[in-house]
Amino acid sequence: MADAVQSAHSETPELSDLGAPSVKASIPTLSGPPVPPQLRVSAYESGEWEEFIREWATALPSDYVQIKRIGGAGDQGVDVAAFKTDQGFEGAWDCFQGKHYSKELSPSLAYPEMLKVFLGVVRGSFTLPDQYAFLAPKGCGTTLDRLLSKPTELRAKFLADLDNDKGCATALKADDLDRVRALAQSTDFSMFQSVQLLDALEAHRTTPYYVARFGGPLPPRPAIPLPPEQVAPHEARYVEQLVEVYREQSTDGAQSHEELCADPSNADHFMQQRISFYSAEALRLHARDSVPEGTFEGLQDDVFSGVVDVADQPHETGLDRLREVLIAVTKVQLDGHSALLSVSRMNDRKGICHQLANIDRLTWVRAQS
């Protein structure tokens, strides 16, 4: 079908200023919901269905700069708008219309929605969208599906309905009707499409919202890269904290970063800490693409809560503090993060401690160690 419903792209566009799709209080268990997603969405109310559509739209292979949920009273036939420029409704955009009915969509249900978007254009509310797609849990009926596949016939049928005494435009004023008719006559009706529920669910599966909405497990985790030979700028602070630990332990006057990290008594330890850090970074990136925003940060917060008391206890040296924290983190209960734990490794927990050290939430060498 059209480009808008092809496979997911790697970049997630900015979400509406109404707020990102809400993160559920707890990620569903790995056993998943008791019903398949197809049945689950059939129980949604219209607002939840629109939220699902907005989440789904982030998976579309397009260069959207913003996706907004507009649905509600006075939405003028626009439930979700996907903007391709910073000009919003004044530039190029796509319209996604969610119809959560207990039956299939028919032409008599679709025509009034199509009329709304034409009316919004002639009244200056927005420009004509590049694409207008219907999404409904029950899908489109045979008649509407056939018409959507024959744009010229769809336009003829819509124009005929406009002039029908019992059609979609019976309450329209004559001047508005004339302008709508003129616009419809000059419009390529291939802009009107439908999205099958299974296609929408398959695309939604590639978004960070799928697990929170329908359950896990998470997609397989990619291979974890080894640390580069040179320390990268984004790991500078936790490495500096390790250097302070080694400097505190030094007995031969070595002070430079290179000397301390290359010292045989430190080299293996230093490499293991970097491996752990990069493991946690890989989990963070996997979480970014697989679960809602803030999920990994919640895991970091719980790790911090689990080890901070150990870190704050008196320790003879910074190395003692570091070792005790890394032992403690392996025992922290993180049952509320079952989705991430399903793809995590022990090194991730230790690496999260170094992520926390990287932003000074944990400090190894203290004045009173």
BELDALIN-V968349 format. One record per run of one state. SS is the DSSP state (hx for helix, st for strand, lp for the rest). FROM is the first residue (numbers start at 1). TO is the last residue. Records with the same first field share a line. If there is no record, write none. Layout:
BEGIN
SS=FROM-TO  FROM-TO
END
This chain:
BEGIN
lp=1-2  6-13  16-36  43-45  58-65  70-79  84-87  91-92  99-104  106-106  123-130  136-139  141-141  149-150  163-173  186-188  196-196  205-209  215-232  250-256  263-263  291-294  313-317  330-334  342-345  359-369
hx=3-5  37-42  46-57  88-90  107-122  142-148  151-162  174-185  189-191  197-204  210-214  233-249  257-262  264-290  295-312  318-329  335-341  346-358
st=14-15  66-69  80-83  93-98  105-105  131-135  140-140  192-195
END
